[in-house]
Amino acid sequence: MTSPAVLWVWGITLAVIAIVIVPLAIYLLHRTLTASRSIDRYLRESLEAGRGIAANTEAITALEETIASASSLLGTTRKIQRHTAAIPGALRGTAEDGGVAR
């Protein structure tokens, strides 16, 4: 048979587990669950913000394409300006020759 001292130690150990350890474990698990839900909510908000940033920065690619097109247009415009500047001189030369173009 077991002695009363062993039963007391056994009973005190069970009481400590039931009164201290189990509630502490439940509390810590609840804190972990709350933190994980917060992390999940923050990640969803971050994902939404990231999608918004991606949508708003799509215009940058289009702007780079526009700049590339504008650069080629600028070169063409300069050529047109040079040729346009030469027209009055060519017309003066034609008028001096009696209206006959060479």
HELIX and SHEET records of a PDB file:
HELIX    1   1 PRO A    4  VAL A   16  1                                  13    
HELIX    2   2 ILE A   17  ILE A   21  3                                   5    
HELIX    3   3 VAL A   22  ASN A   56  1                                  35    
HELIX    4   4 GLU A   58  GLU A   96  1                                  39    
END                                                                             
